[in-house]
Amino acid sequence: VMEPSPFEHPADVVQRIAAELKCSPTDERVALRLDEEDTLRHFRECFYIPKMQDLPSIDLSLVNKDEHAIYFLGNSLGLQPKLVKTYLEEELEKWAKMGAYGHEVGKRPWITGDESIVGLMTDIVGASEKEIALMNALTVNLHLLLLSFFKPTPKRFKILLEAKAFPSDHYAVESQLQFHGLNVEKSMRIIKPREGEELLRMEDILDVIEKEGDSIAVILFSGVHFYTGQLFDMPAITKAGQAKGCFVGFDLAHAVGNVELHLHDWGVDFACWCSYKYLNSGAGGLAGAFVHEKHAHTIKPAMKDLMYYFKHKGKLPTVQQRREL
Ligand SMILES: Cc1ncc(COP(=O)(O)O)c(C=O)c1O
């Protein structure tokens, strides 16, 4: 009876259960029922969950100190998987025992460290292995992608982004515009929600694209807004932007591992994400970059050597290959 349809909105699920239980949607019984029926609940055991007593700024007179906290910070840093320690210890031991030989031997040779896990990412972002590179941090990847995709001309010189984009994205866009000698005020086109509203209306986004698309070189949106949690309609933004001749890219920091993504099928031009939020890789975990297959031969990589590495996934070019670049 309780099996939710795959497309049921979370708010509707809560309402339906509250109606079934004849209680308010905020009643604890609704939450307990959701827990009971959660097919993913066993994954909880795979993570360390902080206890009240170990967290700063907790008034222990108000809570049970031995109780697990309800963790709402997965948008900042995902919880630690219990197996991390084992994996790290294995690699530290290999490093201690054989130094540089660890690059090539063992269960997880370091030289192909990215290549061996890229297959795990394909379903998460909806792309093929050859469209994904796991490298650097999100902001570095964003810069590399913008260096490749943002080629302003006197007629098409703007970057369109949403208001209150994550500060580092805002600065990345600003620096890219300055790098090209552009006036930031004229070239950074920020869409704000309407007066008195928190979220951006899709019709307003489409309207700006329709009216100003010809002067926009790149549309850079987040998949899920870091502050409001708004999930943007990525396929619709992609379609509208590309119809106007813009490249469309997404910062998926808050979307990856959180919402369904089909980057390839949506025809998104490029995207980047980090892995330390909903992918639980830990601080410093490898970030990701996506370039749609259709650009394999159309977009001139901003940095040849790096893109060569990108294409060959971990196999550093030989001296001969470098000469041929
Ligand atoms: C939307 C968004 N973009 C970018 C970043 C920053 O990425 P990094 O500092 O890992 O490059 C964050 C970090 O929280 C973020 O939430």
The ligand as an ORCA input file, in Angstrom:
! r2SCAN-3c Opt
* xyz 0 1
  C      27.724     25.226     -5.540
  C      29.163     25.127     -5.139
  N      30.118     25.452     -6.020
  C      31.420     25.387     -5.679
  C      31.832     25.008     -4.425
  C      33.290     25.058     -4.065
  O      33.983     24.020     -4.589
  P      35.511     23.755     -4.228
  O      35.913     24.683     -3.140
  O      35.550     22.322     -3.820
  O      36.263     24.021     -5.494
  C      30.872     24.651     -3.480
  C      31.290     24.233     -2.133
  O      30.538     24.123     -1.201
  C      29.509     24.731     -3.840
  O      28.562     24.461     -2.931
*
